[in-house]
């Protein structure tokens, strides 16, 4: 339908991003294509990857045992998404396709090294989350491509994670959010890897430079915050977002490290 129509068309899944845009006249599509009946699959583990169908509701991400076991960071972050009505209807594919720069799910996709499977007229392709977001509410997908699956590497044997967010009030958009994944070497217990992703500090969710991360949470947080150039807006100044990023990154690194050590 996307390729056959000459009218402006938009995909309707959960509608939790699209309907507000319609109400605010930010989007004026002539045709809505409802895909809710297109896929009824459940989350699954395949080849060491957690496969989440794009129509997986936020509520499922919060409650499903496979997500809690293999990607607890995502389960934790979903608690901060909208409110119960949004979580009952919103979908993971819709959230990523919307590309909100304050997105909790987009932030987690970067931190976990997720990939999206997109299908279009030319067939199917896999796009790393790090290459998906192009700017404010814009992705690198072609207009006739839709996300069908989200692939997340299953948690390693000694994982740590943390999600931190500052909002003015519950269910508001994040002023700054931070997602961290932390892995320890199985034998030595030394830090094997740490990934830091941030939301609310640029025109898209962003990954911190791995070269800025070391074993000192405060120094790492200071370097990451110093590398950011957040915009000023009606919610907060860029300077406040940078200061907040420093606090949340240090807090997230400490919590993720402690969780990894405890396991």
ABEGO torsion letter per residue (X at the ends): XAAABABBBBBBBAGAAAAAAAAAGABBBABBBBAAAABABBBBBBGGBBBBBAABBAAAAAABAAAAAABAAAAAAAAABEBAAAAAABBAAAAAAAGBAABAAAAAAAAAGBBBBBBBAAEBBBBBAAAABAEBGBBABBAABBBABBBBBBBBABBBBBBBBBBABBGBBBABBBBBBBBBBAAAGBBABBBBBBBGABABBBBBBAAABBABAAAAAAAAAAABBBBBBAABBAAAAAAAAAAAAAAAAAAAAAAAAAX
